[in-house]
Amino acid sequence: MPRASFVLLIAIAVFFGTATSNQVCGPNAEYTTCGSACQPTCSNPDPHQICTLQCVIGCQCKEGFLSNGAGQCVSPQNC
């Protein structure tokens, strides 16, 4: 019985991993399963606040880009 439970758990993990890896993100963004809850934004480009250690799943701006508050990742010059 424990072996069947383990196999079922692995199958579920593979299914959800495959389903979420096909997420399409906008320009200058990438999909992550464990991103930061404190992303740099145009209004706060260098967040030094204490941030939670939770994983945020979804599209986040690539390194060097900032969230402009409208769901787009832009270069700092375009904020």
C-alpha positions in Angstrom: 0.0 0.0 0.0 2.7 2.6 0.8 4.3 1.9 -2.6 1.0 2.7 -4.4 0.6 5.9 -2.4 4.1 6.9 -3.4 3.5 6.2 -7.1 0.3 8.2 -7.0 2.0 11.1 -5.3 4.7 11.1 -8.0 2.1 11.0 -10.8 0.3 13.9 -9.3 3.5 15.9 -9.0 4.5 15.2 -12.6 1.0 16.2 -13.9 1.0 19.5 -12.1 4.6 20.2 -13.0 3.7 19.6 -16.7 0.5 21.7 -16.5 2.2 24.7 -15.0 5.4 24.7 -17.1 3.4 25.7 -20.2 2.5 29.1 -18.7 3.1 31.9 -21.2 4.4 35.2 -19.8 4.8 38.6 -21.4 7.9 40.2 -22.7 10.8 40.4 -20.2 9.0 38.1 -17.8 9.4 34.4 -16.9 7.3 31.8 -15.2 8.5 30.7 -11.8 7.2 28.2 -9.2 8.9 29.9 -6.3 9.4 33.6 -7.0 9.7 36.5 -4.5 6.7 38.1 -2.9 8.7 41.4 -3.0 9.5 42.0 -6.6 11.2 45.3 -7.6 8.7 47.8 -9.1 8.9 51.2 -10.8 7.7 52.8 -7.6 10.1 50.7 -5.4 13.0 49.5 -7.6 15.2 48.4 -4.7 13.0 46.8 -2.0 15.1 46.4 1.1 12.1 45.7 3.3 11.7 42.4 5.2 10.0 40.1 2.8 8.0 36.9 3.5 9.7 33.6 2.6 6.7 32.3 0.8 7.0 31.1 -2.8 4.9 33.0 -5.3 3.9 31.0 -8.4 3.4 32.8 -11.7 5.1 35.2 -14.1 7.7 37.6 -12.6 10.0 40.1 -14.2 13.4 38.9 -15.4 16.5 40.2 -13.8 17.1 43.9 -14.6 13.4 44.6 -15.3 10.7 46.2 -13.1 7.0 45.7 -12.8 5.3 48.9 -13.9 2.0 48.2 -12.0 0.1 47.5 -15.2 1.3 43.9 -15.5 4.2 44.7 -17.7 8.0 44.3 -17.1 9.9 47.3 -18.3 13.5 48.5 -18.2 14.1 51.1 -15.4 14.5 53.8 -18.1 10.9 53.1 -19.2 9.2 53.5 -15.8 
